[in-house]
Amino acid sequence: MGQMLGAQSHGLGPSQLLIPAGRHADPGLQARQAVGQAVAPGVTTAELEKIAEIVVEKDLFVISDEIYCELTYKGNHVSIASFPGMQERTVLINGFSKSYAMTGWRLGYLIGPEEVIEAAKKVHDFLTVGAAAPLQEAATVGLNFPESYYTELLETYTKKRAYFLDGLDRIGLKHNVPQGTYFVLIDIQEFLDLPQFAGYTDLEFCEWMIKNIGVAAVPGSSFFKEDVNHLIRLHFAREEATIDEALERLSKLKELLK
């Protein structure tokens, strides 16, 4: 049904995987449109089922980014490709950055209909040729890990999430509760409302934090098409001592509100 690019022969990054509608190798696919879907942990099975029904009815493609499938804290991850009629309509993206802690290696793979994968291979060959062979060999080790590895991985990050969120609550910083991944969004609106930050963007606030708080954050506007300026992103994929130090530094933020 499909071929996998990554550990065996090619390494793909998510930015290289989108194929414009109407340019598939199979003329029969030219009339189809692609629906991009970054599968956020927390999306319900019922919501995925509804999307699948529409996709099948309209004869669409889904490009499904499932990089966090092993880091879902509530319930089990469900791939949209598992619904009736969706296997031949889904291009699934995954990789080794998150579940195997190979972030800097930039190795990933596609699973999907053969005609789509063949077209992706041609594009990939002209963009990057291929990932370093030693990295690909090393990545295959992860694919052979036992099921216990993934159970332990989820338990570890579940504890880290609770530890970090408890610390943020003690400080009094407003945040979301991630249903997956190891990232947390912090609401900084109360700080942006202070006179000293008048006119600041989230990027400028992040730059101020590095210089004055000693904690690096990513501006939330990086992840939204909408005009979102009041969120910053932190992560908790570190040991407790580092998290403790980060929380100690972040506590200085609340002093600004006194």
C-alpha positions as CSV (number, residue, x, y, z in Angstrom):
1,M,0.0,0.0,0.0
2,G,2.8,2.4,0.8
3,Q,6.5,2.7,1.4
4,M,8.4,4.2,4.3
5,L,11.1,6.8,3.9
6,G,13.5,7.4,6.7
7,A,15.3,4.7,8.6
8,Q,15.8,2.4,5.6
9,S,16.7,4.8,2.8
10,H,15.7,8.4,3.2
11,G,15.4,11.0,6.0
12,L,12.6,13.5,5.6
13,G,11.7,16.6,7.6
14,P,8.1,17.7,7.9
15,S,8.7,20.9,5.9
16,Q,9.7,18.7,2.9
17,L,6.6,16.5,2.9
18,L,3.8,18.6,1.5
19,I,3.0,17.9,-2.1
20,P,0.9,20.5,-3.9
21,A,-2.5,19.2,-4.9
22,G,-2.7,18.3,-8.5
23,R,0.9,17.3,-8.9
24,H,0.7,13.6,-7.9
25,A,2.3,10.9,-10.0
26,D,-1.0,9.2,-10.6
27,P,-3.3,11.3,-12.9
28,G,-6.2,9.8,-11.0
29,L,-5.2,11.7,-7.9
30,Q,-5.0,15.1,-9.6
31,A,-8.5,16.1,-8.7
32,R,-8.0,15.5,-5.0
33,Q,-7.2,18.1,-2.5
34,A,-5.0,17.7,0.6
35,V,-6.2,18.4,4.1
36,G,-3.3,19.2,6.5
37,Q,-3.8,17.9,10.0
38,A,-1.3,18.2,12.8
39,V,-2.8,15.7,15.2
40,A,-2.9,17.5,18.5
41,P,-3.0,15.2,21.5
42,G,-6.4,15.6,23.0
43,V,-8.3,15.4,19.7
44,T,-11.1,13.0,20.5
45,T,-11.8,9.8,18.6
46,A,-15.3,11.2,17.7
47,E,-13.7,14.3,16.2
48,L,-11.3,12.2,14.1
49,E,-14.2,10.0,13.0
50,K,-16.1,13.0,11.8
51,I,-13.1,14.3,9.9
52,A,-12.7,10.8,8.3
53,E,-16.3,10.7,7.2
54,I,-15.9,14.1,5.5
55,V,-12.6,13.1,3.9
56,V,-14.1,9.9,2.5
57,E,-17.3,11.6,1.3
58,K,-15.4,14.3,-0.5
59,D,-12.5,12.0,-1.6
60,L,-9.8,14.1,0.0
61,F,-6.3,13.4,1.3
62,V,-5.2,13.9,4.9
63,I,-1.6,14.8,5.7
64,S,-1.4,13.7,9.3
65,D,1.5,14.7,11.6
66,E,1.6,12.1,14.4
67,I,5.1,12.9,15.8
68,Y,3.7,12.9,19.4
69,C,1.8,9.6,19.2
70,E,3.8,8.0,22.0
71,L,3.5,11.1,24.2
72,T,-0.3,11.3,24.7
73,Y,-1.2,11.6,28.4
74,K,-5.0,10.9,28.3
75,G,-6.2,7.8,26.5
76,N,-4.5,6.1,23.6
77,H,-3.3,7.7,20.4
78,V,-5.7,6.9,17.5
79,S,-4.4,7.5,13.9
80,I,-6.9,8.8,11.4
81,A,-5.5,6.2,9.0
82,S,-7.2,3.5,11.1
83,F,-10.8,4.6,10.2
84,P,-12.7,2.9,7.3
85,G,-11.6,4.2,3.9
86,M,-8.8,6.3,5.4
87,Q,-5.7,4.1,4.8
88,E,-5.6,4.9,1.1
89,R,-6.4,8.6,1.8
90,T,-3.8,9.3,4.5
91,V,-0.2,10.4,4.3
92,L,1.2,9.9,7.8
93,I,4.2,11.8,9.0
94,N,6.3,10.7,11.9
95,G,9.9,10.8,13.0
96,F,12.6,10.1,15.6
97,S,12.9,13.5,17.3
98,K,10.4,13.2,20.1
99,S,10.0,9.6,21.1
100,Y,13.6,8.7,20.6
101,A,15.2,12.0,21.7
102,M,17.0,12.4,18.4
103,T,15.9,16.0,17.9
104,G,19.0,17.2,16.2
105,W,19.2,14.3,13.7
106,R,16.3,15.5,11.7
107,L,15.1,12.0,10.7
108,G,11.6,11.3,9.8
109,Y,9.4,9.2,7.5
110,L,6.2,9.1,5.5
111,I,3.7,6.3,5.2
112,G,1.0,6.5,2.6
113,P,-0.3,5.4,-0.8
114,E,2.5,4.1,-3.0
115,E,1.9,6.7,-5.8
116,V,2.2,9.6,-3.3
117,I,5.3,8.2,-1.7
118,E,6.9,7.7,-5.1
119,A,6.2,11.4,-5.9
120,A,7.6,12.5,-2.5
121,K,10.8,10.5,-3.1
122,K,11.4,12.5,-6.3
123,V,10.9,15.8,-4.5
124,H,13.0,14.7,-1.6
125,D,15.9,13.6,-3.8
126,F,16.2,17.0,-5.3
127,L,15.9,18.8,-2.0
128,T,18.2,16.9,0.4
129,V,19.3,13.7,-1.5
130,G,19.3,11.7,1.8
131,A,20.1,11.8,5.5
132,A,23.5,10.7,6.7
133,A,23.7,6.9,6.5
134,P,25.1,6.4,10.0
135,L,22.2,8.3,11.5
136,Q,19.7,6.1,9.6
137,E,21.4,3.0,10.9
138,A,21.3,4.3,14.5
139,A,17.6,5.2,14.2
140,T,16.6,1.7,13.3
141,V,17.7,0.7,16.8
142,G,14.8,2.7,18.2
143,L,12.3,1.0,15.9
144,N,13.2,-2.3,17.6
145,F,12.7,-1.1,21.1
146,P,10.3,-3.3,23.2
147,E,6.8,-2.0,24.2
148,S,8.1,-1.4,27.7
149,Y,10.3,1.4,26.4
150,Y,7.2,3.4,25.3
151,T,5.4,2.7,28.6
152,E,8.4,3.9,30.6
153,L,8.7,7.0,28.3
154,L,5.1,8.0,28.9
155,E,5.4,7.5,32.7
156,T,8.6,9.6,32.8
157,Y,7.1,12.5,30.9
158,T,3.8,12.3,32.8
159,K,5.8,12.8,36.0
160,K,7.8,15.6,34.5
161,R,4.6,17.3,33.4
162,A,3.1,17.1,36.8
163,Y,6.3,18.3,38.5
164,F,6.6,21.3,36.2
165,L,2.9,22.3,36.2
166,D,2.8,22.1,40.0
167,G,5.8,24.5,40.1
168,L,4.1,26.9,37.8
169,D,0.9,26.8,40.0
170,R,3.0,27.6,43.1
171,I,4.4,30.6,41.3
172,G,1.0,31.6,40.1
173,L,1.7,31.6,36.3
174,K,-1.2,31.0,34.1
175,H,-0.7,28.0,31.8
176,N,-2.5,25.3,29.7
177,V,-2.4,21.7,30.7
178,P,-0.9,19.8,27.7
179,Q,-2.6,16.6,26.7
180,G,0.6,15.5,25.0
181,T,4.1,16.6,24.1
182,Y,6.5,18.2,26.6
183,F,5.6,21.8,25.9
184,V,3.5,24.2,28.0
185,L,2.0,27.5,27.0
186,I,2.2,30.4,29.5
187,D,-0.2,33.3,29.3
188,I,1.8,36.5,29.7
189,Q,-1.1,39.0,29.1
190,E,-0.9,40.3,32.7
191,F,2.7,41.2,32.2
192,L,2.1,42.8,28.8
193,D,-0.5,45.0,30.4
194,L,2.2,46.5,32.7
195,P,3.4,50.0,31.6
196,Q,7.0,48.8,31.3
197,F,6.0,46.3,28.6
198,A,3.6,48.6,26.7
199,G,3.7,47.7,23.0
200,Y,5.8,44.6,23.5
201,T,5.4,41.6,21.2
202,D,5.7,38.1,22.6
203,L,9.1,37.9,20.9
204,E,10.3,41.1,22.6
205,F,9.0,39.7,25.9
206,C,11.0,36.5,25.3
207,E,14.1,38.5,24.6
208,W,13.6,40.5,27.8
209,M,13.2,37.2,29.8
210,I,16.5,35.9,28.5
211,K,18.3,39.0,29.7
212,N,16.4,39.6,33.0
213,I,15.0,36.3,34.1
214,G,17.5,33.9,32.6
215,V,14.9,31.6,31.0
216,A,14.6,31.1,27.3
217,A,11.1,30.8,25.9
218,V,9.6,30.6,22.4
219,P,7.0,33.2,21.3
220,G,3.6,31.6,21.0
221,S,2.9,33.6,17.8
222,S,5.2,31.2,16.0
223,F,2.5,28.5,16.2
224,F,-0.6,30.5,15.2
225,K,-1.9,31.8,12.0
226,E,-4.1,34.2,14.0
227,D,-2.8,37.3,15.6
228,V,-1.8,35.7,19.0
229,N,0.6,37.7,21.0
230,H,0.0,36.8,24.7
231,L,1.5,33.3,24.9
232,I,5.0,31.9,25.2
233,R,6.2,28.3,25.2
234,L,8.3,26.5,27.7
235,H,9.3,22.8,27.9
236,F,10.0,20.3,30.7
237,A,12.1,17.7,29.0
238,R,14.9,18.2,31.5
239,E,16.0,16.7,34.8
240,E,14.4,17.9,38.0
241,A,17.4,20.0,39.1
242,T,17.2,22.0,35.9
243,I,13.4,22.3,36.2
244,D,13.8,23.5,39.8
245,E,16.3,26.2,38.7
246,A,14.0,27.3,35.9
247,L,11.1,27.6,38.3
248,E,13.2,29.6,40.8
249,R,14.0,32.1,38.0
250,L,10.5,32.2,36.7
251,S,9.3,33.1,40.2
252,K,10.9,36.6,39.6
253,L,8.1,37.3,37.1
254,K,5.4,37.5,39.8
255,E,7.4,40.1,41.6
256,L,6.6,42.4,38.7
257,L,2.9,42.3,39.7
258,K,3.4,43.4,43.3
